[in-house]
Amino acid sequence: MNKSVVQSSRGKLIAAILAVLAIIAIAWWLLSGGEEAPPPPPPVPVSVMKAENRDVPHLASGIGTVESLANVTLRPQVEGVLAEVLFQEGQQVKKGQLLARIDDRPLAAALAQAQAEKARNEAQLRSAEQDLTRYTNLLKEEAISRQTVEQQEALVGQLRAAVRANDAAIAAAQVQMSFTRITSPVSGRIGLRRVDAGNLVRTSDTEGIVTVTQMAPISVVFSLPQTLVPQIQPLMNAEGGAPVIAFNRENGTRLAEGRMTMLDNQIDPTTGTIKLRAEFDNADGALWPGQFVTIQLRVGLTTGAVTVSPKAVKQGLDGSFVFRVTDGKAQVVPVTTGYASNDAIVITKGLAAGDTVVSDGQSRLRDGAPVRVAGAPKDGAAAVSEKTP
């Protein structure tokens, strides 16, 4: 009986101990959050670059149209049959080169008639002057009346005026004759021929015979925002004009380098822009009249600036910031930015040259997050490929 009591007591004791252990285990599980502590987050793969110290040009870009400095339509100035066409379409011609000839026989006949009329009047003038000399001598001897002498003097004056009129008629006929030889007023490229040899041409023909367009040098007229006028005005005093670069609008290829030559005298109130003209040598013919191009003009320069790629700078509620990488971790650094272009942005406050910043992969980053750098850090100039406007 005593033995059974003892065994029962031992069983109750063991059960109590197990219950206490279970309660302790449950309490520990609840206090620990019900799960095991999560492992630390894996490093975020990012691309980085180094902030660099360099001079940053301030570039302004605008859309422009290539315009010839001289585009001439050759129209007939006299009526006649087009006798000869001495050019080929698309040909390069020089100033003064003969391009076409109009039949000049009617004008040559008119010139000969004017010359003959002058010769007749000159002969009459010589005879009248001789008579005037005789009449004057007879008047001294009182052998003739003064009225006769005065009449002869008037006749001499009339004939002299007639000779001068003949000279004017001959000059006019010679000018008309010169119009039968059509020469190029400028050096340039011939366009499409609009009249063939053998056709009758008139001064009223609006299309003319052909056009000649100067190709070199050539100009581009482009527009920039009115806010840049104070920066552009000092550039007009630069010797030879401020340098500009023309780019292909479609693929950004550099086409030519030239100089700004003119700033318009008024701002367009409808667009808030001002027009400028730049000239290019265009010796290789890269620019073509009527072509649309992008013009890049340097309006300023920041020297010794700390720069990074625009991809490294992000915008937050408190302003601009970058992720600076220090000891394998990303650190949020507020920055103050200055001039920005397609390939660089100036950091006026917050970074120093040589700092490593994240240029790609920021979407998964948080302040203090570990990072894994993919590849070697690039400097500010090599972090992005060079772009054109």
C-alpha positions, 0 to 999 in steps of 0.5 A: 500500500505504501509502495503504491502511494510512493509510485503515485507521488513520483508520477505526479512529480514527473508530470508537474516537472514536464508541465513546468518545462512545457510552460517555460518552452511556450513562454520562450517561444512567445517571447522570441516572436514565434520564429527564428531570427531572420538572416541578414539581407544579401548585398545589393548588386550595384554599379558605381562611379567616382566623383571627379573634378573637372571643368564643365562647359555650359552648353545650350542646344537649339533646333536650326535650319540650314540656309544658303548665304546666297540663293539666286534664281536666274531669270531672263532680263530680255525676251528672246530664244534661249540659244544655248544652255552651258551647264549640267544640273547639279554642277558646281559653278564659279562666280561669273561663269557663263551658264546660258545665252539668249539669241542676241541678233535683234538686239545687235541690230538695235545697237547698230542702228543706235550707233548709225544714228549717232554717226549721222548726228555727229556729221550734222553737228560738225557741219553746224559747228563749221557754219557757226564759225563762219557766221560768227566771223561774218557778224564781226564784219557786220555782214550778217545779222545777229539773229542768223548767228543765234539760230545757228548756235541753237542748231548746234546745241540741238545736235550736241544734245542729239549726240548725247541722246545717241550715246545713252541709246547705245549704252542702253542697247549694250546693256540689253546685249549683255543680258543675253549672256547669263552668268552666275552671280555667285559660286555655288551649285546648279539646281534643276533646269527649268527651260531647255534650249530653243524655248522662247523666254520672257522677262515675265517668266516667274520660275526663271531658267535655273537656280544657283545656291551657294554651298560654302560657306553656309549658315544655320539659323537657330533659336534659343530661349530668351533666358540665355540672352544675357549669357549670349550677348558677351559672346558676340564680342568674341574674336571671330564669333563664339564656336558652335557645333552642328549635329545630325538631328536623327543620330546625333552625328557631328556634322560641322564646326562653325562660328556664331555671327549674328544675334537677332534684334528682337525676341519672338513673343509667341515662343519666347525665343531669339534667333541666331545665325552661325556660319560654317565653312562646309568645305565637305558639303555636310550641311545642305540648304533646308536641312534641320540640325541641332546646334550646340553653343557654349554659353559658359564654363564652370572650372574645377567642379565636382561632377557625377553622372546624372544617373547617380543623382536621385530626387527625394522629398527633401531634395537631391541625394546620392548613395555614397558607398563606404565600407561596403555599405550605401549611405544616403548623402544629400547634395546640392546640384548646379549646372547639368548636362546630358553626361554630367551634373555639377555637385556644389555641396555634399560630395568630394572628388574621389567619392564612390557613388552608386550609378545604377541599382538604387531602386533596392537600396536603403540607407546602410544597406550592404552592396556588392559592386559589379565591375570596377568603379568608373569616373564621372566622365567614363560612367556614361557614354558621350551623348550629343544633344 
